[in-house]
């Protein structure tokens, strides 16, 4: 989970050297396109928006992307007159947006940060913020799919193998647990011990079925979890995958499939013909 990250943001000063890295060949035209779009959006906003600070930020970001496209290098900080943007500032903004519940805006800020600094993928602070955004999106999706005869339990302090949220559906109080599937680093893998402990805890939890919503967990590890939980008559498991760059998909169809697996075919009352 991403906690309070402001304490880890160091101050920037004019004597700090600019850190440079190289862009991949395919990233240069992409940076140019993004820079052009941001610059045009900022230029238009100058005339139609009252938020001049936001307009200047768009123009500045567009300029950074264009500069990277031309130079082929990533940039840690750039000063334009009295205005300076730094990677630490973007991290701070993303952390504030996460705490305010602005998940889409936080993800957009993190996407800009990673485009400006490809090394951000290896930054534990950035990764923790992305995990928090992913979990917040999942909680929102579970609330959105809830029907009138259903309740949602949030387990914000859930540990390994414990669902982040539980949907309680009627009739029969069927409990569907939701897991946000991700790894703690860019490898996408978790340890074998963690996998086994996860499976054991999931078996013991008070849920009739589970839905894994996968973000960054490696398919092999996800398959191990699913097969381990379902083995020997364990709880049924469903899997949905969310792309970080796309809007979350509706989870209702996946939940309905799990409910059908738990409840089995409905037994119809036979109709007695009238004499």
C-alpha positions in Angstrom: 0.0 0.0 0.0 1.1 3.5 -0.6 1.3 5.5 2.6 2.4 9.1 3.4 5.2 9.7 0.8 5.9 13.4 1.4 8.6 12.7 3.9 10.7 10.9 1.2 10.6 13.8 -1.3 13.9 15.6 -1.2 14.2 19.3 -2.0 15.6 20.4 -5.4 18.2 23.1 -5.7 19.9 24.9 -8.5 23.2 23.1 -7.9 21.7 19.6 -8.5 23.0 18.1 -11.7 20.3 17.1 -14.3 20.1 13.3 -14.5 19.9 12.1 -18.0 19.0 8.7 -19.5 18.4 7.5 -23.0 15.1 6.9 -24.6 14.5 3.8 -26.7 14.1 4.5 -30.5 10.4 3.9 -30.4 9.9 6.2 -27.4 11.2 9.3 -29.3 8.4 9.7 -31.8 5.9 8.8 -29.0 7.4 11.6 -26.8 7.1 14.0 -29.7 3.4 13.2 -30.3 2.6 13.5 -26.5 4.5 16.7 -26.3 2.7 18.2 -29.3 -0.7 17.2 -27.9 0.1 18.6 -24.4 1.5 21.9 -25.8 -1.6 22.4 -28.0 -3.9 21.6 -25.1 -2.1 24.1 -22.9 -2.0 26.8 -25.6 -5.8 26.4 -26.1 -6.4 26.4 -22.3 -4.6 29.7 -22.0 -7.4 31.4 -23.9 -10.5 29.4 -22.6 -9.6 28.5 -19.1 -9.3 30.5 -15.9 -6.8 28.1 -14.5 -3.7 29.8 -15.8 -1.3 27.7 -13.6 -2.8 24.5 -15.1 -2.4 25.9 -18.6 1.2 26.8 -18.0 1.8 23.3 -16.6 0.4 21.7 -19.8 2.6 23.8 -22.0 5.6 23.1 -19.9 5.0 19.4 -19.9 4.5 19.5 -23.7 7.8 21.3 -24.0 9.6 18.6 -21.9 8.3 15.8 -24.1 9.3 17.7 -27.2 12.7 18.3 -25.8 13.1 14.6 -25.0 12.0 13.6 -28.5 14.7 15.9 -30.0 17.5 15.0 -27.6 16.6 11.3 -27.1 17.2 11.7 -23.4 15.0 11.7 -20.2 15.2 14.6 -17.9 15.1 14.8 -14.1 14.4 18.5 -13.9 14.1 21.5 -16.2 13.9 25.2 -15.4 11.9 27.5 -17.7 12.4 31.0 -16.4 11.2 31.0 -12.8 9.2 27.8 -13.4 10.7 24.4 -12.7 9.3 20.9 -12.9 11.0 18.0 -11.2 10.3 14.3 -10.9 10.0 14.6 -7.2 7.3 17.2 -7.6 5.3 14.9 -9.9 5.7 12.1 -7.3 4.4 14.5 -4.6 1.4 15.5 -6.7 0.5 11.9 -7.4 0.7 11.1 -3.7 -1.6 14.0 -2.8 -4.0 12.9 -5.6 -4.1 9.4 -4.2 -4.9 10.6 -0.7 -7.7 12.8 -2.1 -9.2 9.8 -3.9 -8.5 11.3 -7.4 -7.4 7.9 -8.8 -7.6 8.7 -12.5 -5.8 11.9 -12.1 -3.1 10.2 -9.9 -2.6 7.5 -12.6 -2.3 10.2 -15.3 0.4 12.0 -13.2 2.2 8.7 -12.7 2.0 8.0 -16.5 3.6 11.4 -17.2 6.3 10.7 -14.6 7.2 7.3 -16.1 7.3 8.8 -19.6 9.6 11.5 -18.5 11.7 9.1 -16.4 11.6 5.4 -17.5 13.6 4.6 -14.4 10.5 5.5 -12.3 9.3 1.9 -12.9 12.0 0.8 -10.4 11.1 3.4 -7.9 9.4 1.7 -4.8 7.5 4.9 -4.0 6.0 5.1 -7.5 5.2 1.4 -7.5 3.4 1.7 -4.1 1.3 4.6 -5.4 0.3 2.6 -8.5 -0.8 -0.3 -6.2 -2.9 2.0 -4.1 -4.6 3.5 -7.2 -5.3 -0.1 -8.5 -6.8 -1.1 -5.1 -8.9 2.0 -5.0 -10.2 1.4 -8.5 -11.2 -2.2 -7.5 -13.0 -1.0 -4.4 -14.9 1.5 -6.5 -15.8 -1.2 -9.1 -17.1 -3.5 -6.4 -19.3 -0.7 -5.0 -20.6 0.1 -8.5 -21.7 -3.5 -9.2 -23.6 -4.0 -6.0 -27.3 -4.8 -6.4 -30.1 -3.8 -4.0 -30.0 -7.1 -2.3 -26.2 -7.1 -1.8 -23.8 -5.6 0.7 -20.1 -4.7 0.3 -17.5 -5.2 3.1 -14.3 -3.3 2.7 -11.2 -4.9 4.2 -8.6 -2.1 3.9 -6.1 -3.8 6.2 -6.4 -7.2 4.5 -3.3 -9.3 4.7 -1.8 -12.0 2.5 -4.6 -14.3 1.2 -7.4 -12.1 2.6 -9.8 -10.4 0.2 -9.7 -6.6 -0.2 -13.5 -6.5 -0.4 -16.3 -9.0 0.0 -19.7 -8.9 -1.8 -22.5 -10.5 0.2 -25.3 -11.6 -2.1 -28.8 -12.9 -1.4 -30.3 -15.4 -1.2 -28.2 -17.5 1.2 -25.6 -14.9 2.1 -23.2 -16.0 -0.7 -19.8 -14.2 0.0 -17.6 -13.4 -3.1 -14.1 -12.2 -2.2 -12.1 -9.8 -4.4 -8.3 -9.8 -4.7 -6.2 -7.1 -6.3 -3.5 -9.2 -7.9 -0.1 -7.5 -8.3 3.6 -8.0 -7.5 5.7 -5.8 -5.3 8.2 -5.2 -8.0 8.4 -5.0 -11.8 9.3 -8.7 -12.1 5.6 -9.6 -11.7 6.5 -12.6 -9.5 6.0 -13.3 -5.8 7.9 -15.9 -3.8 6.9 -19.6 -3.7 6.4 -19.3 0.1 4.0 -16.4 -0.4 2.0 -18.3 -3.0 1.5 -21.2 -0.7 0.7 -19.0 2.3 -1.8 -17.1 0.2 -3.6 -20.3 -0.9 -3.8 -21.6 2.6 -5.3 -18.3 4.0 -7.8 -18.1 1.1 -9.0 -21.6 1.9 -9.6 -20.6 5.5 -11.4 -17.3 4.7 -15.2 -17.2 5.0 -15.9 -16.8 1.2 -17.8 -19.1 -1.2 -15.8 -17.9 -4.2 -13.1 -15.4 -5.3 -12.5 -13.0 -8.1 -8.9 -12.1 -8.9 -8.6 -8.7 -10.7 -5.1 -8.9 -12.2 -2.9 -5.8 -12.7 0.8 -6.8 -12.7 1.0 -10.4 -11.4 2.7 -12.8 -13.7 0.3 -15.2 -15.4 2.3 -18.3 -14.1 1.9 -17.0 -10.5 -1.8 -16.2 -11.0 -2.4 -19.7 -12.4 -0.7 -21.2 -9.4 -3.0 -19.3 -7.1 -6.2 -20.1 -9.0 -5.4 -23.8 -9.2 -4.2 -24.0 -5.6 -7.4 -22.5 -4.3 -9.7 -24.6 -6.4 -7.8 -27.8 -5.8 -9.6 -30.6 -3.8 -13.0 -29.0 -3.9 -11.9 -25.5 -2.9 -13.7 -22.3 -3.6 -14.4 -21.4 -7.3 -12.2 -18.6 -8.7 -12.7 -16.2 -11.5 -10.1 -13.9 -13.2 -10.4 -10.5 -14.8 -7.5 -8.5 -16.1 -7.3 -4.7 -16.0 -4.9 -2.7 -18.2 -3.3 0.3 -16.4 -3.9 2.4 -19.5 -7.6 1.5 -19.9 -10.8 2.2 -18.0 -11.7 -0.7 -15.5 -14.1 -3.2 -17.0 -17.5 -4.0 -15.4 -17.0 -6.9 -13.0 -20.8 -7.8 -12.8 -20.7 -10.5 -15.4 -17.7 -12.2 -13.7 -19.5 -12.0 -10.4 -22.7 -13.5 -11.8 -20.7 -16.4 -13.3 -19.2 -17.1 -9.9 -22.7 -16.9 -8.2 -24.0 -19.5 -10.7 -21.1 -21.8 -9.9 -21.7 -21.5 -6.2 -25.5 -21.9 -6.3 -25.7 -24.4 -9.0 -28.7 -24.8 -11.3 -31.9 -23.5 -9.9 -34.5 -26.2 -9.2 -37.8 -25.2 -10.7 -41.0 -26.2 -8.9 -42.9 -28.6 -11.1 -46.2 -27.3 -12.4 -49.2 -29.6 -11.6 -51.7 -29.6 -14.4 -55.3 -28.8 -13.6 -57.8 -31.6 -13.8 
